Amino acid sequence: MLILFRIGILLVFFFTSAFSSITLSSKNTFYENEAFIINYEVIAQKIVFPSITKIASYDVQNTSKQSSYSNINGTISKKLVRQFLIYPQNDFIIPSFAFVLDGKTVYSEEKKIRKQKIIKTKDNNFELSIKLSKKDLYLGEDALLILIFKYRKNSQILDSSLETPRFDNFWFKQLRSSQQYEEGPFIVQEIPFLIFPQKVGQIIIPPLKVNLQILGTNNSFSLFGNESKQLNIYSNSLSLNVKALPENIALIGEFSISSSINKNELKENEALSYQIKIEGYGNIDDLEDISFNIKNTTVFENKADVKKEFISGRYQVSYSKTFSFLSNNDFIIPSFTLRYFDKNSKSIKEIKTKEYQVYVNKVKNKSILEKQKIIKKTQHEKSENILLSKVLFFIFGIFFAVLIFSLFKFVTIKNKKNIESSLYKKIKNSSSKKALLNILAVYILKFPILDEYIYKLEKCEEKEYKDIKKDILLIIKKLEKKGKL
């Protein structure tokens, strides 16, 4: 009897095990920086899947899940397929994970995965290669990299895509000057990139990759004609040597510098315009933005205008920036010095702008004594003509009163109909001194009368800005009526 009981237990275990399984499937090798996919297929009546957030030391980037059911000899089993995606960098082992199948803990197998070195694809129909304009560079120096893709004219390409290049330790940009041409039985496509090394030493540019979807060869067993297939084409790799720039030097190339001002003598509360410009060839991207800090002088600056273009094999650049200066006193705009490394002469070059002395002419007020004399003279003249004035005021008083009242009514009605301009509204609705200055900054040097109040605004306390704001609103209204705004 005991023997029969043991046999029964073994049979139950056998049939339960027969309908439960764990299958791990993946490739045995991988390429660096490419996605590696791991699949687990689990079959059982009841499945508890482990929580998998890492595989080896790599975070799981993406997962997908599928499930289905089957009935074998009256036993219903569930099939669960989970897919995991990682980006490994070195050899690793897929560890064993604990699954609970039909109430029992079952461990998946371990699997060792090796890193495979990418080599240039050899194919009679497709070829991908990269080449550099120069392989010995200084830090930050530009070089032209060209990606060349060749394929036979009769290739049945359904879709193609260049995998985003991974130029580690480089700043790079793709140029617009791509071209396509024929070369014997091949069509050739060239895609240019401009690269700037950001690290000193021997640097490897790894192979680039093009993904192709092509039409497969005839399959006599297929009911739907030719099938498509995925094909990955790899380029060669490149090695280049990057040398360091001299200490405290960030720019390399050939540059010129210039500056200008609109005047060197100002009236009090009048603004001065200053422009600085750098032109030449090289890595202007590493130039720190230029700014000025001048004692007792307010400085407004516009955003720098930077232009870059690859012309005739050279990286042509320009940097232009405009400033406005406001001061009650004479001041000096200091010289700006640009230091860069000239590769041709292998020396440090230093170029400078001019230094500008700016004079401010203050408004001279009349003395108190002169003002008193004018007041006394005016009062004496008024006393002599007081009788005549009274008569004239009496005669014309009523007339002017009626006229003024009529004009007042007319202007009031007209003003009600007018819609306030957007600039007027912005100024009116500004809630702080800083907000008002930001609105008015673009109008500096356009209207001298407005410059005076902008300067007063910049110097005033926060609590005083509302009074100046009222004066500015009146000026804006006058300028709008004259059609100047």
PyMOL commands that set and color helices and strands:
alter all, ss='L'
color gray80, all
select helices_A, chain A and resi 2-18+284-286+368-384+386-417+422-429+433-443+448-459+462-481
alter helices_A, ss='H'
color red, helices_A
select strands_A, chain A and resi 21-25+29-30+36-44+47-48+54-55+58-59+62-72+75-86+92-94+98-101+104-107+111-115+126-132+136-138+143-152+157-162+170-174+179-183+186-197+201-205+209-215+228-234+238-243+253-261+265-267+272-282+298-301+305-311+314-326+331-333+337-342+347-352+356-361
alter strands_A, ss='S'
color yellow, strands_A
deselect
rebuild
show_as cartoon
